[in-house]
Amino acid sequence: MKQYRTYNGNAPYLFVSYAHKDAERVLPFIEELDRNNYRLWYDAGINVGANWPEVVASHLLNSSKVIFFISRSFLNSQNCIREVNYAVAERKEMLCVLIDDAKLPEDLSMQLSTVKKIAMSSLSETAAKIKEESGPSFIGDGVEGYEAIDRKDASMNIWRIVSIIFASLFLISAIFIFGYFNNWFSFAGVDTVNTSDVSGKEVEITQFKDNVSRNVLLKAYDGSSLYFCGSYMVSDPEAIRYKEKEWYVADNKVESSEFGDLEIITGKEKIEYLALVNENISDASELSKMKQLIYLDLSGNPLDDLSFLKDLSELQILKLIDVKVSDFSAIEDLKDLKYLYISYDMLEEVLDHIDTSKVDIVVKK
């Protein structure tokens, strides 16, 4: 198993500066120098949790010579440029190994104008030139001051840590998802029951405890009908009732909900029957994309603009009980409309835009 060493003793040593993106090209030279017992230090010698800038600055300051492996990646690294500036400021002896054809910018070219530069060729030739330029004063006994860095083990340890983290996250996610859909959490999930509505008809009622649950269902939904009232979804719209200015699902009084993003459903072309009752929707313009709608119930919402209805030419049943609309002119464009449900206080205004010989108006007090 190959090992790379860094030097942390008091004898003269080489400081190696390179861009991490060039590691595959630079590490063979570090290995070659290390194999010949050259005393050198590079960033593998930084312990986990250490103050990185302080450690680098300290070792660069105490080094006797700095070797820069210059490349396009090197010139794009702020850390590498800082190391050049620091070495120049401290009047360090320097050597540049040119990895590729990167052109030094003018300021860096001026700072390194007197520094010896060698072009990288083969490993043996380039290593020989580095050794020649560095000289024997950096060769030690290979024992005192040398610290082994097992690169393979370090990599394995990193992957082991990453694997443990991902395994833990997966386990936590699995537990949460299982608990979520099995109602372990009082603040999230769904409750579904089968009951009878006021007429005795069996209906399935699902209560969503949070919008995430509802959005998960909506994104996967592939049916033709959706009936919502507040935080409830029902299998039959007749289970949604308006009584004494309150909304009910079967016998359950329903508080206003926040439906959220209408775009979740507007792209579903199979939906022809839609109820979004008591959902605090003030802008329903997104629904203009659902040109296939036959049934639409927007009762109990603070709507004040019905202009989107002009695009719903297939609409046959429209429910607008307990809304804030004052202009019903858009209803005139609904040529196939057969039934219109409204509150009593809307009747006079609606009659100006409806042909009662073609449309049955159902009034709720």
C-alpha positions in Angstrom: 0.0 0.0 0.0 1.5 3.4 -1.1 2.0 5.9 1.6 2.8 9.6 1.3 4.6 11.5 4.0 4.7 15.1 5.2 7.5 16.6 7.2 7.0 18.4 10.5 10.5 18.5 11.9 13.0 21.4 12.2 15.2 20.6 9.3 14.9 22.4 5.9 11.9 21.1 3.9 10.0 21.8 0.7 6.5 23.3 0.6 4.5 21.9 -2.3 1.7 24.2 -3.6 -0.8 22.9 -6.2 -4.5 23.0 -7.2 -6.5 20.0 -6.0 -7.9 19.5 -9.5 -4.3 18.6 -10.5 -3.8 16.1 -7.7 -3.6 13.1 -10.1 -0.7 14.7 -11.9 1.1 16.1 -8.9 0.9 13.3 -6.4 3.3 11.0 -8.4 6.0 13.6 -8.1 5.3 13.9 -4.3 5.6 10.1 -4.1 8.9 10.1 -6.0 10.4 12.8 -3.8 9.1 11.0 -0.7 10.6 7.7 -1.9 13.9 9.4 -2.0 13.4 10.7 1.6 13.0 14.3 0.6 11.6 16.4 3.4 8.4 18.0 2.1 5.0 19.3 3.3 1.7 19.6 1.4 -1.9 20.0 2.4 -2.3 16.3 3.3 -0.6 17.2 6.5 -3.6 19.2 7.7 -5.4 17.4 10.5 -9.2 17.3 10.6 -10.6 20.2 12.4 -7.5 22.3 12.2 -7.5 26.0 11.1 -6.6 25.5 7.5 -5.3 29.0 6.6 -3.2 29.1 9.8 -1.7 25.7 9.2 -0.8 26.4 5.6 0.7 29.8 6.4 2.7 28.4 9.2 4.2 25.6 7.1 4.9 27.9 4.1 6.6 30.5 6.4 8.8 27.8 8.0 9.7 26.1 4.7 13.1 26.6 3.0 11.8 26.4 -0.5 8.4 26.4 -2.3 7.5 24.4 -5.3 4.5 25.7 -7.3 2.9 23.2 -9.8 1.3 25.9 -12.1 -1.6 25.2 -14.3 -4.9 26.7 -15.5 -6.5 25.3 -12.4 -3.8 26.7 -10.2 -4.3 30.2 -11.7 -8.0 29.9 -11.0 -7.5 29.0 -7.4 -7.6 31.9 -4.9 -5.8 29.8 -2.3 -2.9 29.0 -4.7 -2.5 32.7 -5.7 -2.5 33.6 -2.0 0.3 31.1 -1.4 2.3 32.7 -4.3 1.8 36.2 -2.9 2.8 35.1 0.6 5.9 33.3 -0.6 7.0 36.3 -2.6 6.3 38.6 0.4 8.4 36.4 2.6 11.2 36.2 0.0 11.1 32.5 -0.2 13.3 30.5 -2.6 10.9 29.2 -5.2 10.6 26.7 -8.2 7.8 26.6 -10.7 6.8 23.4 -12.5 4.6 24.2 -15.5 1.9 21.5 -15.8 0.2 22.8 -18.9 0.3 25.8 -21.3 -1.4 28.2 -18.8 -0.2 31.8 -19.4 0.7 33.7 -16.2 -1.2 37.0 -15.8 1.0 40.1 -15.9 1.1 40.6 -12.1 2.0 37.0 -11.3 4.5 36.9 -14.2 6.3 39.9 -12.7 6.3 38.4 -9.2 7.8 35.1 -10.6 10.0 36.7 -13.2 13.2 35.6 -11.4 12.0 32.2 -10.4 13.4 29.1 -12.1 10.7 27.4 -14.3 10.7 23.8 -15.6 8.1 22.3 -18.0 6.6 19.0 -16.9 7.5 16.1 -19.1 7.8 12.5 -18.0 7.8 11.6 -14.4 11.4 10.6 -14.3 12.7 13.6 -16.2 10.6 16.1 -14.3 11.4 14.5 -10.9 15.1 14.6 -11.8 15.0 18.3 -12.6 13.1 19.0 -9.3 15.8 17.1 -7.4 18.5 18.9 -9.2 17.0 22.3 -8.4 16.3 21.4 -4.8 19.6 19.8 -4.0 20.6 17.3 -1.3 20.0 19.6 1.6 16.3 18.6 1.7 17.0 14.8 1.9 16.6 13.4 5.4 16.9 10.0 7.1 13.2 9.1 6.3 12.4 8.7 10.0 12.8 11.8 12.1 10.1 14.4 11.5 8.3 12.3 8.8 4.6 11.7 9.3 2.9 9.0 7.2 -0.3 9.8 5.4 -2.2 6.8 4.1 -4.0 8.2 1.2 -6.0 5.0 0.5 -7.1 4.6 4.1 -8.0 8.3 4.3 -10.1 8.0 1.2 -11.7 4.8 2.5 -12.5 6.6 5.8 -14.2 9.5 4.0 -16.3 7.1 2.0 -17.1 5.1 5.1 -18.3 8.3 6.8 -20.3 9.3 3.7 -21.8 5.8 3.6 -22.8 6.0 7.2 -24.4 9.4 6.8 -26.4 8.3 3.8 -27.5 5.0 5.5 -28.6 7.0 8.5 -30.5 9.5 6.4 -32.2 6.7 4.5 -33.2 4.9 7.7 -34.6 8.1 9.2 -36.4 8.9 6.0 -37.9 5.4 5.8 -39.0 5.6 9.4 -40.6 9.0 8.8 -42.4 7.9 5.6 -43.7 4.8 7.2 -44.9 6.7 10.3 -46.2 9.5 8.1 -48.6 7.3 6.2 -49.5 5.3 9.3 -50.4 8.4 11.3 -47.7 8.2 13.9 -47.5 12.0 13.8 -50.4 14.1 14.9 -49.2 17.1 12.9 -48.9 15.3 9.5 -50.4 12.6 7.4 -54.0 11.6 6.4 -57.0 10.1 8.0 -59.5 8.2 5.8 -62.9 6.9 6.9 -66.0 5.6 5.2 -69.3 7.1 6.4 -72.7 8.0 5.1 -73.8 11.5 4.1 -77.1 13.1 5.0 -79.0 11.1 2.4 -77.6 7.8 3.7 -75.2 7.4 0.7 -71.8 5.9 1.5 -68.9 8.3 1.0 -65.2 8.1 1.6 -63.8 11.1 3.4 -60.1 11.8 3.7 -58.7 14.5 6.0 -55.3 16.0 5.2 -53.4 17.1 8.3 -50.9 19.2 6.2 -50.5 20.5 2.7 -47.5 18.2 2.0 -49.8 15.1 2.3 -52.3 16.7 -0.1 -49.6 17.7 -2.6 -48.1 14.2 -2.6 -51.5 12.8 -3.4 -52.3 15.4 -6.1 -49.0 15.0 -7.9 -49.7 11.3 -8.2 -53.4 11.5 -8.9 -54.6 10.1 -12.2 -58.4 10.2 -11.9 -61.2 12.2 -13.5 -62.8 13.8 -10.4 -61.4 15.7 -7.4 -63.7 17.1 -4.6 -62.1 19.2 -1.9 -63.6 21.1 1.0 -61.1 22.7 3.3 -58.7 20.0 4.4 -61.1 17.3 3.4 -61.3 15.3 0.2 -64.5 13.3 -0.5 -65.6 10.7 -3.0 -69.0 12.3 -3.7 -69.6 16.1 -3.9 -73.0 15.7 -2.3 -71.1 15.2 1.0 -70.1 18.9 0.9 -72.9 21.0 2.4 -73.5 24.7 3.1 -75.7 25.3 6.2 -76.3 28.4 8.2 -73.3 30.1 6.5 -70.9 27.3 7.5 -69.4 24.5 5.5 -69.7 20.8 6.3 -68.4 17.5 5.1 -71.0 15.0 6.2 -71.5 15.9 9.8 -68.0 17.6 10.2 -67.8 21.4 10.3 -65.0 22.5 8.0 -62.7 25.4 8.6 -61.2 27.3 5.7 -58.0 25.8 4.3 -55.1 27.1 2.2 -55.0 25.1 -1.0 -51.7 26.4 -2.1 -50.4 26.0 -5.7 -53.2 25.4 -8.2 -50.6 24.4 -10.9 -50.4 21.0 -9.2 -53.8 20.1 -10.7 -54.1 22.4 -13.8 -51.9 20.2 -15.9 -54.0 17.1 -15.3 -56.1 16.8 -18.4 -58.1 13.8 -17.1 -59.9 15.9 -14.4 -63.4 16.8 -15.6 -65.1 17.2 -12.2 -63.5 19.5 -9.7 -64.5 21.0 -6.4 -62.3 23.4 -4.5 -64.6 24.6 -1.7 -63.6 26.8 1.3 -60.0 26.8 0.2 -59.3 30.5 0.6 -58.7 30.9 -3.2 -58.8 34.5 -4.2 -57.3 34.0 -7.7 -58.5 31.1 -9.8 -57.0 32.3 -13.1 -54.9 29.1 -13.3 -58.0 27.1 -13.8 -58.4 28.6 -17.3 -56.0 25.9 -18.5 -58.5 23.2 -17.6 -60.6 23.6 -20.7 -62.0 20.0 -20.2 -63.9 20.8 -17.0 -67.6 19.8 -17.0 -68.2 20.3 -13.3 -66.6 23.1 -11.2 -67.4 24.1 -7.6 -65.5 27.1 -6.2 -67.9 27.9 -3.4 -66.7 29.4 -0.1 -63.7 31.2 -1.7 -63.0 35.0 -1.6 -63.2 35.1 -5.5 -63.9 38.5 -7.1 -62.9 37.7 -10.7 -64.6 35.1 -12.9 -62.9 36.1 -16.2 -61.1 32.8 -16.4 -64.5 31.1 -17.0 -64.5 32.3 -20.6 -62.0 29.5 -21.4 -64.1 26.7 -19.8 -66.4 26.2 -22.8 -67.3 22.6 -21.8 -68.6 23.6 -18.3 -72.1 22.3 -17.6 -72.4 22.7 -13.8 -71.0 25.7 -11.9 -71.3 26.3 -8.2 -70.5 29.7 -6.8 -72.1 29.8 -3.4 -70.6 32.2 -0.8 -68.1 34.0 -3.0 -67.2 37.7 -3.3 -68.0 38.1 -7.0 -70.0 41.1 -8.2 -69.4 40.8 -12.0 -71.0 37.7 -13.5 -70.6 38.7 -17.1 -68.1 35.9 -17.8 -70.9 33.4 -17.3 -72.5 34.5 -20.6 -69.7 32.7 -22.5 -70.6 29.3 -21.0 -72.9 28.1 -23.8 -73.2 24.6 -22.4 -74.0 25.6 -18.9 -77.0 23.7 -17.5 -76.9 24.3 -13.7 -75.7 27.3 -11.7 -75.6 27.2 -7.9 -75.4 30.6 -6.2 -76.2 32.4 -2.9 -79.5 34.2 -2.6 -77.8 37.7 -2.5 -76.3 37.1 -6.0 -79.6 36.2 -7.7 -80.5 39.7 -9.0 -77.0 40.3 -10.5 -76.8 36.8 -12.0 -80.2 37.1 -13.8 -78.8 39.9 -16.0 -76.4 37.4 -17.5 -78.3 34.1 -17.6 -80.9 32.7 -20.0 -83.1 30.9 -17.5 -84.7 28.9 -20.2 -81.4 27.2 -20.8 -79.8 27.3 -17.3 -81.4 26.1 -14.0 -80.4 28.3 -11.1 -80.2 26.8 -7.7 -80.2 29.3 -4.9 -78.8 28.6 -1.4 -79.7 30.9 1.5 
